[in-house]
Amino acid sequence: MAFLVARVSQAGTAREEQRKADGAIHAIAQHAGDEALQALEKMALQGATEKTRRQALFWLANSRGAEGYRVVARALLEDASEKVREHAIFALTQSRATGAVEAIVRAAKEDKSAHVRGQALFWLAQKASGAAKGAITEAIEKDPNTEVKKKAVFALTQLPKAEGTPLLIQVARSNASPAVRKQAMFWLGQSKDPRALRFFEETLAR
């Protein structure tokens, strides 16, 4: 174990060195016990490269249950890198721990980066929970960034079984932003959903 941790800490940024570090992280993740967990936690929170932190976060979420979730959620709150926080969101989608969805919802509402908030909304749509839908519709109404609002509109299209269609129609009808309404209209036009067609017919008949 100590040899594997040393390999990660000594790896540079060159592609070959990073490949070796990735292999070492994967090997550590296959070990059970506190020592492996602590090694992954240290790499996730203090790793010298973004790639190292991202890899460690992935394995923590996939193989360490509630303890891994705790570390990934912390990284999502604290890491200075947008790329690492974005990857932490993806990692949480792989976690079965209680609280994973709530952590992504919090990122969708509060992360300082518009890009990260947008990515959180996209992954929330894959979860299709009540909390996810609520966060997406709240972003459409309240996020200060128009691009995030547009990403939230797109996230509605990713909900399973066309569950987002009624919400898209509502956005197209009543959202205060012309750009957001236009985005909703565009995705409704792409949906081929009969409900969208009826909406367009009603709109044109006015």
PyMOL commands that place a pseudoatom at each C-alpha (Angstrom):
pseudoatom trace, name=CA, resn=MET, resi=1, chain=A, elem=C, hetatm=0, pos=[0.000, 0.000, 0.000]
pseudoatom trace, name=CA, resn=ALA, resi=2, chain=A, elem=C, hetatm=0, pos=[2.756, 2.465, 0.936]
pseudoatom trace, name=CA, resn=PHE, resi=3, chain=A, elem=C, hetatm=0, pos=[4.443, 1.795, -2.411]
pseudoatom trace, name=CA, resn=LEU, resi=4, chain=A, elem=C, hetatm=0, pos=[1.233, 2.611, -4.286]
pseudoatom trace, name=CA, resn=VAL, resi=5, chain=A, elem=C, hetatm=0, pos=[0.714, 5.853, -2.372]
pseudoatom trace, name=CA, resn=ALA, resi=6, chain=A, elem=C, hetatm=0, pos=[4.319, 6.845, -3.044]
pseudoatom trace, name=CA, resn=ARG, resi=7, chain=A, elem=C, hetatm=0, pos=[3.848, 6.216, -6.756]
pseudoatom trace, name=CA, resn=VAL, resi=8, chain=A, elem=C, hetatm=0, pos=[0.920, 8.621, -6.835]
pseudoatom trace, name=CA, resn=SER, resi=9, chain=A, elem=C, hetatm=0, pos=[2.712, 11.322, -4.836]
pseudoatom trace, name=CA, resn=GLN, resi=10, chain=A, elem=C, hetatm=0, pos=[5.819, 11.118, -7.017]
pseudoatom trace, name=CA, resn=ALA, resi=11, chain=A, elem=C, hetatm=0, pos=[3.995, 11.196, -10.351]
pseudoatom trace, name=CA, resn=GLY, resi=12, chain=A, elem=C, hetatm=0, pos=[4.471, 14.316, -12.419]
pseudoatom trace, name=CA, resn=THR, resi=13, chain=A, elem=C, hetatm=0, pos=[2.150, 15.869, -14.941]
pseudoatom trace, name=CA, resn=ALA, resi=14, chain=A, elem=C, hetatm=0, pos=[3.475, 14.044, -18.006]
pseudoatom trace, name=CA, resn=ARG, resi=15, chain=A, elem=C, hetatm=0, pos=[1.025, 11.639, -19.641]
pseudoatom trace, name=CA, resn=GLU, resi=16, chain=A, elem=C, hetatm=0, pos=[3.027, 8.519, -18.806]
pseudoatom trace, name=CA, resn=GLU, resi=17, chain=A, elem=C, hetatm=0, pos=[3.488, 9.548, -15.191]
pseudoatom trace, name=CA, resn=GLN, resi=18, chain=A, elem=C, hetatm=0, pos=[-0.209, 10.339, -14.867]
pseudoatom trace, name=CA, resn=ARG, resi=19, chain=A, elem=C, hetatm=0, pos=[-1.065, 6.951, -16.360]
pseudoatom trace, name=CA, resn=LYS, resi=20, chain=A, elem=C, hetatm=0, pos=[1.050, 5.288, -13.667]
pseudoatom trace, name=CA, resn=ALA, resi=21, chain=A, elem=C, hetatm=0, pos=[-0.627, 7.382, -10.997]
pseudoatom trace, name=CA, resn=ASP, resi=22, chain=A, elem=C, hetatm=0, pos=[-4.077, 6.415, -12.317]
pseudoatom trace, name=CA, resn=GLY, resi=23, chain=A, elem=C, hetatm=0, pos=[-3.122, 2.758, -12.145]
pseudoatom trace, name=CA, resn=ALA, resi=24, chain=A, elem=C, hetatm=0, pos=[-1.913, 3.157, -8.584]
pseudoatom trace, name=CA, resn=ILE, resi=25, chain=A, elem=C, hetatm=0, pos=[-5.125, 4.910, -7.530]
pseudoatom trace, name=CA, resn=HIS, resi=26, chain=A, elem=C, hetatm=0, pos=[-7.165, 2.100, -9.064]
pseudoatom trace, name=CA, resn=ALA, resi=27, chain=A, elem=C, hetatm=0, pos=[-5.069, -0.477, -7.230]
pseudoatom trace, name=CA, resn=ILE, resi=28, chain=A, elem=C, hetatm=0, pos=[-5.515, 1.325, -3.910]
pseudoatom trace, name=CA, resn=ALA, resi=29, chain=A, elem=C, hetatm=0, pos=[-9.274, 1.480, -4.518]
pseudoatom trace, name=CA, resn=GLN, resi=30, chain=A, elem=C, hetatm=0, pos=[-9.372, -2.325, -4.731]
pseudoatom trace, name=CA, resn=HIS, resi=31, chain=A, elem=C, hetatm=0, pos=[-8.099, -2.626, -1.166]
pseudoatom trace, name=CA, resn=ALA, resi=32, chain=A, elem=C, hetatm=0, pos=[-10.504, -2.658, 1.745]
pseudoatom trace, name=CA, resn=GLY, resi=33, chain=A, elem=C, hetatm=0, pos=[-9.808, -1.092, 5.094]
pseudoatom trace, name=CA, resn=ASP, resi=34, chain=A, elem=C, hetatm=0, pos=[-9.060, 2.242, 6.669]
pseudoatom trace, name=CA, resn=GLU, resi=35, chain=A, elem=C, hetatm=0, pos=[-5.581, 2.620, 5.215]
pseudoatom trace, name=CA, resn=ALA, resi=36, chain=A, elem=C, hetatm=0, pos=[-6.852, 2.551, 1.633]
pseudoatom trace, name=CA, resn=LEU, resi=37, chain=A, elem=C, hetatm=0, pos=[-9.740, 4.881, 2.499]
pseudoatom trace, name=CA, resn=GLN, resi=38, chain=A, elem=C, hetatm=0, pos=[-7.389, 7.376, 4.121]
pseudoatom trace, name=CA, resn=ALA, resi=39, chain=A, elem=C, hetatm=0, pos=[-5.032, 7.237, 1.138]
pseudoatom trace, name=CA, resn=LEU, resi=40, chain=A, elem=C, hetatm=0, pos=[-7.881, 7.915, -1.296]
pseudoatom trace, name=CA, resn=GLU, resi=41, chain=A, elem=C, hetatm=0, pos=[-9.190, 10.729, 0.895]
pseudoatom trace, name=CA, resn=LYS, resi=42, chain=A, elem=C, hetatm=0, pos=[-5.774, 12.408, 0.989]
pseudoatom trace, name=CA, resn=MET, resi=43, chain=A, elem=C, hetatm=0, pos=[-5.424, 12.158, -2.790]
pseudoatom trace, name=CA, resn=ALA, resi=44, chain=A, elem=C, hetatm=0, pos=[-8.960, 13.450, -3.364]
pseudoatom trace, name=CA, resn=LEU, resi=45, chain=A, elem=C, hetatm=0, pos=[-8.509, 16.494, -1.166]
pseudoatom trace, name=CA, resn=GLN, resi=46, chain=A, elem=C, hetatm=0, pos=[-4.782, 17.195, -1.479]
pseudoatom trace, name=CA, resn=GLY, resi=47, chain=A, elem=C, hetatm=0, pos=[-3.662, 15.555, -4.740]
pseudoatom trace, name=CA, resn=ALA, resi=48, chain=A, elem=C, hetatm=0, pos=[-1.094, 17.574, -6.657]
pseudoatom trace, name=CA, resn=THR, resi=49, chain=A, elem=C, hetatm=0, pos=[-2.926, 17.360, -9.979]
pseudoatom trace, name=CA, resn=GLU, resi=50, chain=A, elem=C, hetatm=0, pos=[-6.567, 17.791, -10.935]
pseudoatom trace, name=CA, resn=LYS, resi=51, chain=A, elem=C, hetatm=0, pos=[-6.516, 14.373, -12.609]
pseudoatom trace, name=CA, resn=THR, resi=52, chain=A, elem=C, hetatm=0, pos=[-5.322, 12.695, -9.418]
pseudoatom trace, name=CA, resn=ARG, resi=53, chain=A, elem=C, hetatm=0, pos=[-8.055, 14.342, -7.347]
pseudoatom trace, name=CA, resn=ARG, resi=54, chain=A, elem=C, hetatm=0, pos=[-10.690, 13.488, -9.937]
pseudoatom trace, name=CA, resn=GLN, resi=55, chain=A, elem=C, hetatm=0, pos=[-9.666, 9.820, -10.102]
pseudoatom trace, name=CA, resn=ALA, resi=56, chain=A, elem=C, hetatm=0, pos=[-9.641, 9.501, -6.330]
pseudoatom trace, name=CA, resn=LEU, resi=57, chain=A, elem=C, hetatm=0, pos=[-13.095, 11.089, -6.094]
pseudoatom trace, name=CA, resn=PHE, resi=58, chain=A, elem=C, hetatm=0, pos=[-14.467, 8.655, -8.657]
pseudoatom trace, name=CA, resn=TRP, resi=59, chain=A, elem=C, hetatm=0, pos=[-13.278, 5.613, -6.730]
pseudoatom trace, name=CA, resn=LEU, resi=60, chain=A, elem=C, hetatm=0, pos=[-14.390, 7.001, -3.396]
pseudoatom trace, name=CA, resn=ALA, resi=61, chain=A, elem=C, hetatm=0, pos=[-17.922, 7.454, -4.709]
pseudoatom trace, name=CA, resn=ASN, resi=62, chain=A, elem=C, hetatm=0, pos=[-17.966, 4.054, -6.393]
pseudoatom trace, name=CA, resn=SER, resi=63, chain=A, elem=C, hetatm=0, pos=[-16.459, 1.871, -3.723]
pseudoatom trace, name=CA, resn=ARG, resi=64, chain=A, elem=C, hetatm=0, pos=[-16.543, 3.519, -0.305]
pseudoatom trace, name=CA, resn=GLY, resi=65, chain=A, elem=C, hetatm=0, pos=[-20.239, 4.064, 0.467]
pseudoatom trace, name=CA, resn=ALA, resi=66, chain=A, elem=C, hetatm=0, pos=[-21.121, 6.702, 3.029]
pseudoatom trace, name=CA, resn=GLU, resi=67, chain=A, elem=C, hetatm=0, pos=[-17.490, 7.382, 3.934]
pseudoatom trace, name=CA, resn=GLY, resi=68, chain=A, elem=C, hetatm=0, pos=[-16.612, 7.968, 0.294]
pseudoatom trace, name=CA, resn=TYR, resi=69, chain=A, elem=C, hetatm=0, pos=[-19.656, 10.190, -0.147]
pseudoatom trace, name=CA, resn=ARG, resi=70, chain=A, elem=C, hetatm=0, pos=[-18.519, 12.351, 2.760]
pseudoatom trace, name=CA, resn=VAL, resi=71, chain=A, elem=C, hetatm=0, pos=[-15.164, 13.037, 1.078]
pseudoatom trace, name=CA, resn=VAL, resi=72, chain=A, elem=C, hetatm=0, pos=[-16.650, 13.678, -2.370]
pseudoatom trace, name=CA, resn=ALA, resi=73, chain=A, elem=C, hetatm=0, pos=[-19.250, 16.063, -0.937]
pseudoatom trace, name=CA, resn=ARG, resi=74, chain=A, elem=C, hetatm=0, pos=[-16.469, 17.935, 0.860]
pseudoatom trace, name=CA, resn=ALA, resi=75, chain=A, elem=C, hetatm=0, pos=[-14.447, 18.243, -2.350]
pseudoatom trace, name=CA, resn=LEU, resi=76, chain=A, elem=C, hetatm=0, pos=[-17.507, 19.554, -4.151]
pseudoatom trace, name=CA, resn=LEU, resi=77, chain=A, elem=C, hetatm=0, pos=[-17.743, 22.327, -1.587]
pseudoatom trace, name=CA, resn=GLU, resi=78, chain=A, elem=C, hetatm=0, pos=[-14.047, 23.117, -1.161]
pseudoatom trace, name=CA, resn=ASP, resi=79, chain=A, elem=C, hetatm=0, pos=[-11.958, 22.328, -4.250]
pseudoatom trace, name=CA, resn=ALA, resi=80, chain=A, elem=C, hetatm=0, pos=[-10.824, 25.454, -6.094]
pseudoatom trace, name=CA, resn=SER, resi=81, chain=A, elem=C, hetatm=0, pos=[-10.913, 23.753, -9.504]
pseudoatom trace, name=CA, resn=GLU, resi=82, chain=A, elem=C, hetatm=0, pos=[-14.094, 23.876, -11.592]
pseudoatom trace, name=CA, resn=LYS, resi=83, chain=A, elem=C, hetatm=0, pos=[-13.027, 20.655, -13.321]
pseudoatom trace, name=CA, resn=VAL, resi=84, chain=A, elem=C, hetatm=0, pos=[-12.632, 18.823, -10.031]
pseudoatom trace, name=CA, resn=ARG, resi=85, chain=A, elem=C, hetatm=0, pos=[-15.971, 20.069, -8.674]
pseudoatom trace, name=CA, resn=GLU, resi=86, chain=A, elem=C, hetatm=0, pos=[-17.661, 19.121, -11.942]
pseudoatom trace, name=CA, resn=HIS, resi=87, chain=A, elem=C, hetatm=0, pos=[-16.154, 15.633, -11.685]
pseudoatom trace, name=CA, resn=ALA, resi=88, chain=A, elem=C, hetatm=0, pos=[-17.241, 15.398, -8.061]
pseudoatom trace, name=CA, resn=ILE, resi=89, chain=A, elem=C, hetatm=0, pos=[-20.815, 15.903, -9.247]
pseudoatom trace, name=CA, resn=PHE, resi=90, chain=A, elem=C, hetatm=0, pos=[-20.456, 13.079, -11.745]
pseudoatom trace, name=CA, resn=ALA, resi=91, chain=A, elem=C, hetatm=0, pos=[-18.898, 10.893, -9.045]
pseudoatom trace, name=CA, resn=LEU, resi=92, chain=A, elem=C, hetatm=0, pos=[-21.880, 11.527, -6.780]
pseudoatom trace, name=CA, resn=THR, resi=93, chain=A, elem=C, hetatm=0, pos=[-24.214, 10.242, -9.496]
pseudoatom trace, name=CA, resn=GLN, resi=94, chain=A, elem=C, hetatm=0, pos=[-22.426, 6.902, -9.101]
pseudoatom trace, name=CA, resn=SER, resi=95, chain=A, elem=C, hetatm=0, pos=[-22.877, 6.863, -5.326]
pseudoatom trace, name=CA, resn=ARG, resi=96, chain=A, elem=C, hetatm=0, pos=[-25.711, 5.059, -3.569]
pseudoatom trace, name=CA, resn=ALA, resi=97, chain=A, elem=C, hetatm=0, pos=[-25.127, 6.952, -0.346]
pseudoatom trace, name=CA, resn=THR, resi=98, chain=A, elem=C, hetatm=0, pos=[-27.959, 8.867, 1.266]
pseudoatom trace, name=CA, resn=GLY, resi=99, chain=A, elem=C, hetatm=0, pos=[-27.433, 12.528, 0.590]
pseudoatom trace, name=CA, resn=ALA, resi=100, chain=A, elem=C, hetatm=0, pos=[-25.774, 12.239, -2.826]
pseudoatom trace, name=CA, resn=VAL, resi=101, chain=A, elem=C, hetatm=0, pos=[-28.673, 13.812, -4.712]
pseudoatom trace, name=CA, resn=GLU, resi=102, chain=A, elem=C, hetatm=0, pos=[-29.000, 16.533, -2.087]
pseudoatom trace, name=CA, resn=ALA, resi=103, chain=A, elem=C, hetatm=0, pos=[-25.317, 17.416, -2.509]
pseudoatom trace, name=CA, resn=ILE, resi=104, chain=A, elem=C, hetatm=0, pos=[-25.802, 17.782, -6.271]
pseudoatom trace, name=CA, resn=VAL, resi=105, chain=A, elem=C, hetatm=0, pos=[-28.905, 19.913, -5.683]
pseudoatom trace, name=CA, resn=ARG, resi=106, chain=A, elem=C, hetatm=0, pos=[-26.861, 22.167, -3.405]
pseudoatom trace, name=CA, resn=ALA, resi=107, chain=A, elem=C, hetatm=0, pos=[-24.203, 22.545, -6.101]
pseudoatom trace, name=CA, resn=ALA, resi=108, chain=A, elem=C, hetatm=0, pos=[-26.869, 23.384, -8.677]
pseudoatom trace, name=CA, resn=LYS, resi=109, chain=A, elem=C, hetatm=0, pos=[-28.088, 26.188, -6.449]
pseudoatom trace, name=CA, resn=GLU, resi=110, chain=A, elem=C, hetatm=0, pos=[-24.934, 27.462, -4.791]
pseudoatom trace, name=CA, resn=ASP, resi=111, chain=A, elem=C, hetatm=0, pos=[-21.730, 26.691, -6.690]
pseudoatom trace, name=CA, resn=LYS, resi=112, chain=A, elem=C, hetatm=0, pos=[-19.918, 29.897, -7.620]
pseudoatom trace, name=CA, resn=SER, resi=113, chain=A, elem=C, hetatm=0, pos=[-19.320, 28.661, -11.173]
pseudoatom trace, name=CA, resn=ALA, resi=114, chain=A, elem=C, hetatm=0, pos=[-22.151, 28.929, -13.704]
pseudoatom trace, name=CA, resn=HIS, resi=115, chain=A, elem=C, hetatm=0, pos=[-20.614, 26.020, -15.621]
pseudoatom trace, name=CA, resn=VAL, resi=116, chain=A, elem=C, hetatm=0, pos=[-20.619, 23.769, -12.560]
pseudoatom trace, name=CA, resn=ARG, resi=117, chain=A, elem=C, hetatm=0, pos=[-24.208, 24.727, -11.716]
pseudoatom trace, name=CA, resn=GLY, resi=118, chain=A, elem=C, hetatm=0, pos=[-25.219, 23.865, -15.266]
pseudoatom trace, name=CA, resn=GLN, resi=119, chain=A, elem=C, hetatm=0, pos=[-23.505, 20.480, -15.114]
pseudoatom trace, name=CA, resn=ALA, resi=120, chain=A, elem=C, hetatm=0, pos=[-25.177, 19.746, -11.793]
pseudoatom trace, name=CA, resn=LEU, resi=121, chain=A, elem=C, hetatm=0, pos=[-28.549, 20.395, -13.408]
pseudoatom trace, name=CA, resn=PHE, resi=122, chain=A, elem=C, hetatm=0, pos=[-27.733, 18.045, -16.291]
pseudoatom trace, name=CA, resn=TRP, resi=123, chain=A, elem=C, hetatm=0, pos=[-26.817, 15.190, -13.948]
pseudoatom trace, name=CA, resn=LEU, resi=124, chain=A, elem=C, hetatm=0, pos=[-29.820, 15.846, -11.740]
pseudoatom trace, name=CA, resn=ALA, resi=125, chain=A, elem=C, hetatm=0, pos=[-32.047, 15.182, -14.742]
pseudoatom trace, name=CA, resn=GLN, resi=126, chain=A, elem=C, hetatm=0, pos=[-30.579, 11.695, -14.958]
pseudoatom trace, name=CA, resn=LYS, resi=127, chain=A, elem=C, hetatm=0, pos=[-31.736, 11.072, -11.385]
pseudoatom trace, name=CA, resn=ALA, resi=128, chain=A, elem=C, hetatm=0, pos=[-35.322, 12.174, -12.102]
pseudoatom trace, name=CA, resn=SER, resi=129, chain=A, elem=C, hetatm=0, pos=[-36.193, 12.471, -8.427]
pseudoatom trace, name=CA, resn=GLY, resi=130, chain=A, elem=C, hetatm=0, pos=[-38.609, 14.989, -6.988]
pseudoatom trace, name=CA, resn=ALA, resi=131, chain=A, elem=C, hetatm=0, pos=[-35.702, 16.960, -5.568]
pseudoatom trace, name=CA, resn=ALA, resi=132, chain=A, elem=C, hetatm=0, pos=[-33.996, 16.954, -8.964]
pseudoatom trace, name=CA, resn=LYS, resi=133, chain=A, elem=C, hetatm=0, pos=[-37.057, 18.309, -10.782]
pseudoatom trace, name=CA, resn=GLY, resi=134, chain=A, elem=C, hetatm=0, pos=[-37.504, 20.960, -8.151]
pseudoatom trace, name=CA, resn=ALA, resi=135, chain=A, elem=C, hetatm=0, pos=[-33.895, 22.113, -8.462]
pseudoatom trace, name=CA, resn=ILE, resi=136, chain=A, elem=C, hetatm=0, pos=[-34.127, 22.287, -12.252]
pseudoatom trace, name=CA, resn=THR, resi=137, chain=A, elem=C, hetatm=0, pos=[-37.316, 24.341, -12.275]
pseudoatom trace, name=CA, resn=GLU, resi=138, chain=A, elem=C, hetatm=0, pos=[-35.946, 26.590, -9.527]
pseudoatom trace, name=CA, resn=ALA, resi=139, chain=A, elem=C, hetatm=0, pos=[-32.827, 27.260, -11.600]
pseudoatom trace, name=CA, resn=ILE, resi=140, chain=A, elem=C, hetatm=0, pos=[-34.981, 28.256, -14.562]
pseudoatom trace, name=CA, resn=GLU, resi=141, chain=A, elem=C, hetatm=0, pos=[-36.793, 30.765, -12.389]
pseudoatom trace, name=CA, resn=LYS, resi=142, chain=A, elem=C, hetatm=0, pos=[-34.068, 32.045, -10.086]
pseudoatom trace, name=CA, resn=ASP, resi=143, chain=A, elem=C, hetatm=0, pos=[-30.512, 31.440, -11.328]
pseudoatom trace, name=CA, resn=PRO, resi=144, chain=A, elem=C, hetatm=0, pos=[-28.884, 34.810, -12.090]
pseudoatom trace, name=CA, resn=ASN, resi=145, chain=A, elem=C, hetatm=0, pos=[-27.090, 33.484, -15.176]
pseudoatom trace, name=CA, resn=THR, resi=146, chain=A, elem=C, hetatm=0, pos=[-29.079, 33.143, -18.419]
pseudoatom trace, name=CA, resn=GLU, resi=147, chain=A, elem=C, hetatm=0, pos=[-26.816, 30.372, -19.710]
pseudoatom trace, name=CA, resn=VAL, resi=148, chain=A, elem=C, hetatm=0, pos=[-27.516, 28.328, -16.589]
pseudoatom trace, name=CA, resn=LYS, resi=149, chain=A, elem=C, hetatm=0, pos=[-31.235, 28.868, -17.145]
pseudoatom trace, name=CA, resn=LYS, resi=150, chain=A, elem=C, hetatm=0, pos=[-30.825, 27.552, -20.706]
pseudoatom trace, name=CA, resn=LYS, resi=151, chain=A, elem=C, hetatm=0, pos=[-28.958, 24.502, -19.430]
pseudoatom trace, name=CA, resn=ALA, resi=152, chain=A, elem=C, hetatm=0, pos=[-31.768, 23.918, -16.961]
pseudoatom trace, name=CA, resn=VAL, resi=153, chain=A, elem=C, hetatm=0, pos=[-34.252, 24.023, -19.841]
pseudoatom trace, name=CA, resn=PHE, resi=154, chain=A, elem=C, hetatm=0, pos=[-32.162, 21.419, -21.659]
pseudoatom trace, name=CA, resn=ALA, resi=155, chain=A, elem=C, hetatm=0, pos=[-32.054, 19.334, -18.469]
pseudoatom trace, name=CA, resn=LEU, resi=156, chain=A, elem=C, hetatm=0, pos=[-35.852, 19.087, -18.639]
pseudoatom trace, name=CA, resn=THR, resi=157, chain=A, elem=C, hetatm=0, pos=[-35.477, 17.303, -21.980]
pseudoatom trace, name=CA, resn=GLN, resi=158, chain=A, elem=C, hetatm=0, pos=[-33.346, 14.643, -20.277]
pseudoatom trace, name=CA, resn=LEU, resi=159, chain=A, elem=C, hetatm=0, pos=[-36.011, 13.586, -17.808]
pseudoatom trace, name=CA, resn=PRO, resi=160, chain=A, elem=C, hetatm=0, pos=[-37.237, 10.048, -18.568]
pseudoatom trace, name=CA, resn=LYS, resi=161, chain=A, elem=C, hetatm=0, pos=[-40.570, 9.250, -20.218]
pseudoatom trace, name=CA, resn=ALA, resi=162, chain=A, elem=C, hetatm=0, pos=[-40.918, 12.821, -21.481]
pseudoatom trace, name=CA, resn=GLU, resi=163, chain=A, elem=C, hetatm=0, pos=[-41.719, 13.987, -17.955]
pseudoatom trace, name=CA, resn=GLY, resi=164, chain=A, elem=C, hetatm=0, pos=[-40.172, 17.340, -18.790]
pseudoatom trace, name=CA, resn=THR, resi=165, chain=A, elem=C, hetatm=0, pos=[-42.612, 18.213, -21.587]
pseudoatom trace, name=CA, resn=PRO, resi=166, chain=A, elem=C, hetatm=0, pos=[-45.299, 19.818, -19.384]
pseudoatom trace, name=CA, resn=LEU, resi=167, chain=A, elem=C, hetatm=0, pos=[-42.594, 21.785, -17.590]
pseudoatom trace, name=CA, resn=LEU, resi=168, chain=A, elem=C, hetatm=0, pos=[-41.121, 22.952, -20.913]
pseudoatom trace, name=CA, resn=ILE, resi=169, chain=A, elem=C, hetatm=0, pos=[-44.567, 24.106, -22.021]
pseudoatom trace, name=CA, resn=GLN, resi=170, chain=A, elem=C, hetatm=0, pos=[-44.962, 26.038, -18.797]
pseudoatom trace, name=CA, resn=VAL, resi=171, chain=A, elem=C, hetatm=0, pos=[-41.567, 27.704, -19.329]
pseudoatom trace, name=CA, resn=ALA, resi=172, chain=A, elem=C, hetatm=0, pos=[-42.418, 28.546, -22.949]
pseudoatom trace, name=CA, resn=ARG, resi=173, chain=A, elem=C, hetatm=0, pos=[-45.689, 30.119, -21.867]
pseudoatom trace, name=CA, resn=SER, resi=174, chain=A, elem=C, hetatm=0, pos=[-44.721, 32.137, -18.849]
pseudoatom trace, name=CA, resn=ASN, resi=175, chain=A, elem=C, hetatm=0, pos=[-41.001, 32.554, -18.176]
pseudoatom trace, name=CA, resn=ALA, resi=176, chain=A, elem=C, hetatm=0, pos=[-39.982, 36.185, -17.852]
pseudoatom trace, name=CA, resn=SER, resi=177, chain=A, elem=C, hetatm=0, pos=[-36.902, 35.818, -20.068]
pseudoatom trace, name=CA, resn=PRO, resi=178, chain=A, elem=C, hetatm=0, pos=[-37.454, 35.850, -23.855]
pseudoatom trace, name=CA, resn=ALA, resi=179, chain=A, elem=C, hetatm=0, pos=[-34.196, 33.904, -24.311]
pseudoatom trace, name=CA, resn=VAL, resi=180, chain=A, elem=C, hetatm=0, pos=[-35.362, 31.182, -21.939]
pseudoatom trace, name=CA, resn=ARG, resi=181, chain=A, elem=C, hetatm=0, pos=[-38.809, 30.987, -23.544]
pseudoatom trace, name=CA, resn=LYS, resi=182, chain=A, elem=C, hetatm=0, pos=[-37.146, 30.691, -26.936]
pseudoatom trace, name=CA, resn=GLN, resi=183, chain=A, elem=C, hetatm=0, pos=[-34.951, 27.853, -25.652]
pseudoatom trace, name=CA, resn=ALA, resi=184, chain=A, elem=C, hetatm=0, pos=[-37.992, 26.017, -24.320]
pseudoatom trace, name=CA, resn=MET, resi=185, chain=A, elem=C, hetatm=0, pos=[-39.776, 26.438, -27.646]
pseudoatom trace, name=CA, resn=PHE, resi=186, chain=A, elem=C, hetatm=0, pos=[-36.755, 25.067, -29.488]
pseudoatom trace, name=CA, resn=TRP, resi=187, chain=A, elem=C, hetatm=0, pos=[-36.577, 21.890, -27.392]
pseudoatom trace, name=CA, resn=LEU, resi=188, chain=A, elem=C, hetatm=0, pos=[-40.330, 21.403, -27.599]
pseudoatom trace, name=CA, resn=GLY, resi=189, chain=A, elem=C, hetatm=0, pos=[-39.975, 21.540, -31.377]
pseudoatom trace, name=CA, resn=GLN, resi=190, chain=A, elem=C, hetatm=0, pos=[-37.322, 18.835, -31.216]
pseudoatom trace, name=CA, resn=SER, resi=191, chain=A, elem=C, hetatm=0, pos=[-39.361, 16.560, -28.965]
pseudoatom trace, name=CA, resn=LYS, resi=192, chain=A, elem=C, hetatm=0, pos=[-41.993, 15.274, -31.423]
pseudoatom trace, name=CA, resn=ASP, resi=193, chain=A, elem=C, hetatm=0, pos=[-44.245, 14.987, -28.382]
pseudoatom trace, name=CA, resn=PRO, resi=194, chain=A, elem=C, hetatm=0, pos=[-47.995, 15.326, -29.207]
pseudoatom trace, name=CA, resn=ARG, resi=195, chain=A, elem=C, hetatm=0, pos=[-48.380, 17.645, -26.230]
pseudoatom trace, name=CA, resn=ALA, resi=196, chain=A, elem=C, hetatm=0, pos=[-45.793, 19.979, -27.739]
pseudoatom trace, name=CA, resn=LEU, resi=197, chain=A, elem=C, hetatm=0, pos=[-47.615, 19.920, -31.078]
pseudoatom trace, name=CA, resn=ARG, resi=198, chain=A, elem=C, hetatm=0, pos=[-50.898, 20.863, -29.373]
pseudoatom trace, name=CA, resn=PHE, resi=199, chain=A, elem=C, hetatm=0, pos=[-49.118, 23.700, -27.600]
pseudoatom trace, name=CA, resn=PHE, resi=200, chain=A, elem=C, hetatm=0, pos=[-47.800, 25.071, -30.893]
pseudoatom trace, name=CA, resn=GLU, resi=201, chain=A, elem=C, hetatm=0, pos=[-51.224, 24.769, -32.487]
pseudoatom trace, name=CA, resn=GLU, resi=202, chain=A, elem=C, hetatm=0, pos=[-52.804, 26.655, -29.618]
pseudoatom trace, name=CA, resn=THR, resi=203, chain=A, elem=C, hetatm=0, pos=[-50.124, 29.342, -29.765]
pseudoatom trace, name=CA, resn=LEU, resi=204, chain=A, elem=C, hetatm=0, pos=[-50.555, 29.853, -33.515]
pseudoatom trace, name=CA, resn=ALA, resi=205, chain=A, elem=C, hetatm=0, pos=[-54.338, 29.990, -33.191]
pseudoatom trace, name=CA, resn=ARG, resi=206, chain=A, elem=C, hetatm=0, pos=[-54.252, 32.986, -30.868]
for i in range(1, 206): cmd.bond("trace and resi %d" % i, "trace and resi %d" % (i + 1))
show_as sticks, trace
zoom trace
